[in-house]
Amino acid sequence: MLHAQIAQTILDGFDVYRERFKQITDGAQERFERAQWQEIQRTSAERINLYEEKVGETVARVTADFDPGALLDVERWPLIKSAYIGLIDPRNDDELAETWFNSIFCGLFSHDNISDGTMFVHTTRPSLRAHARDPHTRLYRPQGHLRRALQQVFADYRFQVPYEDAEGDLARLDALLHSNLPDWVCKDPDLALELIGSVFYRNKGAYLVGRLYTPDEQWPLVFPLIHREGQGIRFDTVITDEAEVSIIFSFTRSYFMVDVPVPAELVAFLKRLLPGKHIAELYTSIGFYKQGKSEFYRALINHLATTDDRFVMAPGVRGMVMSVFTLPGFNTVFKIIKDNFNPAKTVDHATVVQKYQLVKNHDRVGRLADTQQFADFRFPVGKFDPECLAELLEVAPSTVVLEGDVVLIRHCWTERRMTPLNLYLEHATEAQVHEALYDYGLAIKQLAAANIFPGDMLLKNFGVTRHGRVVFYDYDEISYLTEVNFRHIPPPRYEEDEMSSEPWYSVGPMDVFPEEFPRFLFVDLKLRRLFAKLHGDLYDADYWKGLQAQIRAGKVIDVFPYRRNELPEKALAE
């Protein structure tokens, strides 16, 4: 029957996507072993772009293979959906297959036709499945001898490159676990270590992920591994703190490459380790960002249906390019492009879209917020605060449209809500100010190390996460660091030059003068002086030029998503 053939063709396209996704992911171990750092960045971007590429191919195929009159008859799609459900029921990636179906449907029809009858607005997958089980894991029972269990971990996780110093790593990890955990835990005869069988790869690191547990308690357990070229692989540290593990799986990080035979099982396991994370973020963290988008949307419509929350303008200084609104009870901001920009801005609409795509594909090093792009959101008028709706209609009438009692948002990005850094500093203690400014400078340096220059580095364009990390989130002026021309301000030619309101030197479109940063970034002299003590090197053009030289030489600079614990010698000797 025709509807069954269409369903099969859609699923065939999904299989092509999944096969290529797995090929790219399966190459992660070899790239890590060979220290192919630039190839890792290239394949990471390729895998991100793969979904839209294969959706486009599948839409083209069904359009070519089937009569348009039948294919584009929306009344036929409940039957196609029903046939598709029968095809995906036996699969281990059935929830991903639902999202794929939605993508194909949206590639064929306008969003006016979206309904639960024609696509999977709500999932048909049961939350607790008959086949649900833990992902493949390895279990270790120390029975009071942690070091012995760690030795078995080393034996079970082998690479083509040898460990640099297995005995030294064993001693460090054993000491760190005894230092991080209560003594009774280490001695508990019922203590178990459980590690996911697949290794998680990202950038220059590899991670063993699992948990420590007793009959009464549980701790996340992560072993980061690094490959020091010419020396071997080493266990860098061990992490058992939930907040630190949460940062490793943060929305500000690139996506992991990890073999995932049954995605729902792995996500359920990770959710047990990190109960504070929504499953949308966990799916996204392992590379299934479209599934993350589906889970986010379902959570959003459920929140709107079950609460009295209304959209309001986000706190902070109004943007020159974007207008930002939020739901107070939903930890997300919604960003739309204004119809007209402030004259001080030289970008256009297409450039802004391009900048957001750059961030999507690039290594975010924990300092750039991930975004999801949505088209044709429809919300009831009653879900908007009147002042918020009036402002959106005023600044973006081509994007925000009132259709009777429905608000249509033609295009927007969603992003995790954070506290703007300028607002955070207004209410912070002296210690919090010191820590936030230190992390602000570190964020700029780590972005630069990843070949990213924020452009507009004002405090209002950075946010503070719930873990106290400073993250950049205003992308309209972002560029590659290597595109920027960092210059020293030339000495004045005459005494009058210093008194002039205009520069006495030429300034190109990509010229940046770091000596000007202090007065641009900080009106508050106390903050200006503190930042100069913490990160004064950022005011020197030679610092930036040095980073550019390293990047142009092909060096991929280390940025670690965790604290690199170093134990005192006494602990290692015990």
N, C-alpha and C positions, 0 to 999 in steps of 0.2 A: 504493500500500500504506500501511497505517496508520502503520507506523514511519517511513516516508519523510515522511508528512504532519506528524507530530509534529516530526521533525528540521527540516523547513522552517519550521514555526511558531516554533521556538526561534531559528533563524537570522534570521527576519524581525524578531523582537524585538531581536536584536543589531544589525541594520541601523538600527533606529530609534534605539537608544542611540548608535551610532557617528555617525549623522548629526547628532544634537543635540550630541554631544561636539565634533564638528568645527565646528559653527556657533558655539558658545561660544568655542572656541579661535581661530577665524578672526577674531573681533571684537577680539582682543587688540591688533593693530596700531592700529586706530582709537581704542581706548580710551587707548593710550599717546600717540598724536598729539594727542588732545583733552585729555590730562591728567585723565582721569576716574578719579581715584585711588580714590574710594569705590566706584565701579561695578566697578573691578577687584577689589576685595575681595569684593563681592557675587557676581560671576560666578565667582570662584574657589571660593567655598563652594558655589554652585549646581552646578558641575561635579563637585565631590567627592561631593555627594549624589545626582548623576544616576544613578550605577550602580545603587545599591540601589533607587531609584525605578523604573527601567526593568526591573530584574529582577522586582520585585513585579508590574508590569503584565504582563510576559510569563508569569509563573507563573499569574496570574489568567486570562490568555487561554487557555493550554493547558488549564487546569482547566475552563474554560467550553466549549471547542470539542470536547473529546474525552471519551469515555465513561470515567468514573473507574475502572471495572474494568480497562480496557485500559491506561489511562495509568499507573495505580499498580501494575501488574503488573511487579515489578522484573525478572522473567525476560525481559521484552520489551526491556529497555534496552540490552543488547549490540547488538541489531539497530538500535535507534534511533541508538546511537553510531556504528555502521558506516555507516549512511546519512548521518549528519552529516559524517563524515570525507570522504565523497565530495563533499559540498557545499562544504566549506571548503578542499579541496586547491588550487583555483586562486587563492585569495585572497591578498592581500598582508598581511593581519592575522590569519592563520590561528591563530597561537598565542594571540591575544586571544580568538578565537572558541572555542577549547578551554576557556579559563577561564570564559567566559560559559556554556557548556554545563554545566560543573560547578556554577555558581551556581544554574542552573535546577533541576538534579537535587537539589541540597541544599535548595531551596525546596519541593520536592515530597515528599522522603523524609527520614526520620531518618538521622543520620550512621552508624547501624548498617549501612546498606546500601552504604556507600562501598566500592568495589573498582575495580580497574583494568579490569574487564570492563564496568562500568556507567558509568564516567566517566573523565576523563583525569587519573588520579593521576600517571602519568608521561606526558609529552608524546609524541605520535606524529609530531611535526615533526622532521625530520632536523636535526642541529646545523649541518651545512653543506648549504645548499639549492642546488638547480640554478639558481634565479633569484637567488642571493645576490650582491650587489654593494654597492659603497659607496653611501650616500645621495647625493642630488643635491648636488654641491659645486661651488664655484668655485675655480679654480686660478690662482695668480699666481706668475710666475717673475721675481724682481727682477733677476737677473743683475748683482748688485753695486749696484743702485739701489733700495734699500728704499722711499725716498720715492715713487718713481714707481709702485711696486706699491701703496702705500697710497692714492695718488690714485685708482687704479682701483677699490679697495675702496669709497672714498667715492662714486664714480660708480655702482657696482653696487647699493649698498644705499641706496635713496632713500626718503624719507617725504614725506607731505603737508605736513609742517612743515619748513622749511629748517634746515640746519645753522647754528648760532649763529656759529661762527668756524672755518670749515673749514681755512683756512690755519694758524691758530694750533694747531688740533688736529693737523694734519699734522706740524707742527714738533715738537710734544710727543711724539707717538707715535713718530716717527722717532728722536728723542733717547732715548726710553725703551727702544726695542728695541735700540739701540746700547749703552745702558747695561746692559741685562739679559742680553744674549747675548754670548758671546765674539766678539772682533773677526773671527776667521777665519770664523765662521758668517755674519756679515753680508756678507762679501766673497765667500763661496763661490758660484761661478757656477751650481752645481746646487741652491742653496737654493730651496725652494718654500713658498708659503703656500697652504693649502687650507682654505676656510671652508664650513661647511654652508650651503646656500642659504637655508634657513628661519631666521628670526630667533627667538631665545628670549625670551619676555616673562615677567616676574614682578614683581609689586608695581609700584614706580615706575621699574623699569629694563628695558632691552632689552639683549640680548647677542648678539654675533656669536661663534660657537664654531667652532673648527677646530684646525689644527696647523701648525707650522713643521717642515720636515724637509729633511734632506740624505740622500744615499745611505746614510749610516752612523748618523745620529742623528735623534731626533724630540723636539719640545717641544709641549706643549699651547699653544693660542693663543686668548685670549678678549679681546674688546673690549667692555667695558661702555659702554652709552650711557645718558644721562639727558636728560630733557626739562625745561628750565627755562622755566616758563610765561611767555609774553610775550617770550622771548628766542630760543628755538629749541632744537634738539637738539645735544648735544655728545658727543664721544667722551671719556669720563671718564678712562680710563687704558688700559693694555694689560697683560695678565697672561700670563706664560709659565712660571710656577712650578707644578709639578704639585700640590704641597700646597695652594696657594692656589686653584687651579681645583677641586680636590677639595672644598674648603670651600664653594665656590659651588654645587656639586651635592650638598651635605650632606643627611643624613637630618634635620637640624634646620631645613631650609628649606621654604617653600611649594613647590608643584609648578609647574614651568614650563608656560607655554602656548606650544606650538610645533607648526607643521604637520608631521605625520609620516605621509607616504604609506605607508612600509613600516617599521613599528616595529622589527622585528628588525634591519634594516640600520642604523638610527640608533643603536640600543643597541650593536651590534657596533662601530661607529665610535667611540662614546664610551668603550667598554671599552678600545679601543686607546690612547685618550688618558689614561685613568685605570685602569690595570690593577689597582690595589689595590681597586677597587670591585666588589662582586658585582653581577651583572646584575639581581638583585632590586631593588637600590637605584637602578640606572639607569632601569629601567622606571618605578619609583615617581616618580623625579625629573621625568619628562616627563608625569606625570598618570595613568599606567596603574598605579595603586596595587594594583588587584586582581591584575594580572599579576605585580607585584612580590611579592604575597602568595603566589601559586602557585609562583614561582621560589624563594622563601624556604622554603616547605614541602618542596619537592622536595630542596633542599639539606640541610634538617634530617633528613629520613628517610634520605637517602644517608649523612650523617654518622653517624647512629646505627647504620646497617647495616654500616659499614666501619671503625668505631673501637670501642674499649673504653670510651669516654667515658661517665660516669654523671652524672645530675643531682645537683647539690649546692646547698645554700643559698648565696645570693649573699653576698659579704663586705659588711660595713658594719653599721650599727645596724639592728636589726629594726624594721620599720614598724608603726605603730599601726593602719593600715587595710589595708595590702597585705602579702602575703607574697611574697618574691621568690626565685626559684631560677634556676640557670644550668647550662650545660654548659661545663666548663673550656676545651674545645677549639673552642667555637662562640661567636662574638662577639655573644651575645644574652642578655638576661635575660627570664624569664617571670614575669609578675605576676598574682597572683590576689587577689580580695577576700576578706578574712577573714569568717567568720560573725559574729564579735563584735568590735566596735571598742573601743579604749581609751576609758574614760569621758571623757577630755579632748577627744575628737573628737565634734562635733555632727552630722556628716554621716551619711547612710544609704546603703545599697547603690545605690539609684536615682540619688542625687546624684553618687556617684562615677562611674557610667557616663555621666551627663550631662556631667561635667567633662572626661572623656576625649574625648567627642564635640566639645566646645567647642574643645579643642586641635586636633583633626583638621581642623576647618573654619577655624580662625583662621590669620592670618599668624604663623608661628612665629619670624620674624626671626633665625633661626640660633641661638635660645636655648631652644627647646623640642624635645625628642626626639619624632620621629614614632613612632606605634604602629600595630600591626596587631592586630585583634581575631580570636580564634579560638574556635570552639565544638567541644566533644567531641573533643579530642585523646585518642588512645589510645597508650600506650607500654607496653612490657614492664616488669614489676616489676623485672627485673634491671638495667634502665637507671637505677634510682634508688639513690643512696646510702641505706642504711637510716635513718640519722638524718634525712636530708632528707625521705624519705617519711613518717616518723613525725610530723615537725613539720607537714607539709602536711595530713595526715589529722587532726591535732589541731586546727589553727587554722581549717581550711576544710572540714569534713566534708560540707557540702552541695555543694561544688564538686569536691573530689578524692575519688574513689570507687574502692575496690579491688574489681575483678571477677575473681576467680580470680587468674590470673597476669598480668592487665592492669590498668594504672592509667588510669582515665578522668578527664580534666580537663574538666569541663563548660564552663568559660569562662575565658579568660585573655587578656592582652595580651602581645605581644612588643615588645621595645624594644632598641635597641643598648646593649651593655654598655659602661659607662664606669667610671672609678675615682672612687668617692665623694670629694667635695672634702675632707671632713674627714680621710680616710685619706691623700689625696694630700699635704696640708699636713704631716702627721706625718713624712713622709720627704723632703720637698722641701728643696732648697738655699735659701739666703737670696734669691737672685735669682728662683728659681721661686716662692717664697712671694709675693714682691712682684708678680710677673706674674700669678699666679693670683688674688690678692686684687683686683688692678686689674680683671681680666677678670670676676671675680665681681660687682663693683659695676657694671661696664659692662653685664653681662647683665641685672641688675635694671633698669637705666636703659633699656635697649633694649626689654625686655618692657613697661615702663611706657609707653614711646613708642608701642607697638603696642596700648595699652589693656588690658594684662594685668598684674594684681597677683598675685604668686605665693602670697600668704597666708603660708605657713610658709616663711620664708626661711633656715632653719637650714642650715649648711654641708652637713650630711648629705643634704640634698634636692637638691643640685647635684652634677653629675659633671664629670669632665675627660676630653675626647676624646683620641684619639691625636695630634691636632694641637695639643693644649694649650688648647683652647677650653672655657670653662665653660658648662654647659648645665643647665637646670632639668628635673627629671624626676618630681617628686612632685606630682600634680595634684589631690588630693582637696580642697584648700582654695583652689584657683585661682579668680579672679573677674575681671570687667572692672574696670579701674582706676576707671572713672566710677561704679561702684557703692559704692566705699569712701568713708567719711567720715573724712578725715585731720584730726586735731585737735592743737592744742598742749595740753600738760598745764596746767590752770589753776593759778595760784599758790595755795599753801596758805592757808586762811583763818586758821588758828591754828597755833601752834608744835607743838601735839599732832598736827596732820595729818601732818607730815613723819615722825613717829615711828610712825604707824599702819601696820599690815600691810595694811589695806584702803584703796582709793583714796577720796579725799574728794570725788570728782566722779562723776557718772553715766557709765556706759559702755554704749553701744548695741551691738547685734550686729555692725554693720559699722564701728564706730569703730576707728581705728588711730592710735596715738600714736608717730610716728617717733622722738621723743626716747628712747623705751624700747628702740630697736633695739640700741644698743651692748651692753647687758648681756644681752639675749636671744641675740644672735648670736655673741658672743665671750666665752668664759670666760677665754681667754688674753689678758692685758692687753697684751702686745706686739702681738698681732694686732689688738686693738681700737684701739690707738693708730695703727697703720699704716693701717688702713682709714679711720679718721677723717681722716687726711691725704689719702688718695686720693679718698675719696667722702663727705666730711663733709656735703655738701648733702643726702644721703639721710636725714639725721637731722632735717631741717627740714620741718615740715608744709607750709610755703609752697611748697617745691620741688614737692611732689606736687600741690598745688592748682593750680600753674601749668601742669603737664602736663595736668591734667584740663580746665582752661579751653581749652587748645589743641585737645584732642580734641573737646570739646563744640562748639567753633567749626567743626568739620569739617576741621581740618588733619590731613593724613596725614604724619607726621614721617618724615624720611629715616633709614633704617638700611641702611648699605651692607655687602654680604657680602664685601668685599675692602678691602685697604689702598688708600687714594686717593693714589697716588704723586704727589708734587710734585717736580719737578726744580729744582735750583739754576739761577739765571739763566744762569750760565756755560755749562751744558750746552745750553741753548736757543740760545745765541748762536753756538755752534760750527757 
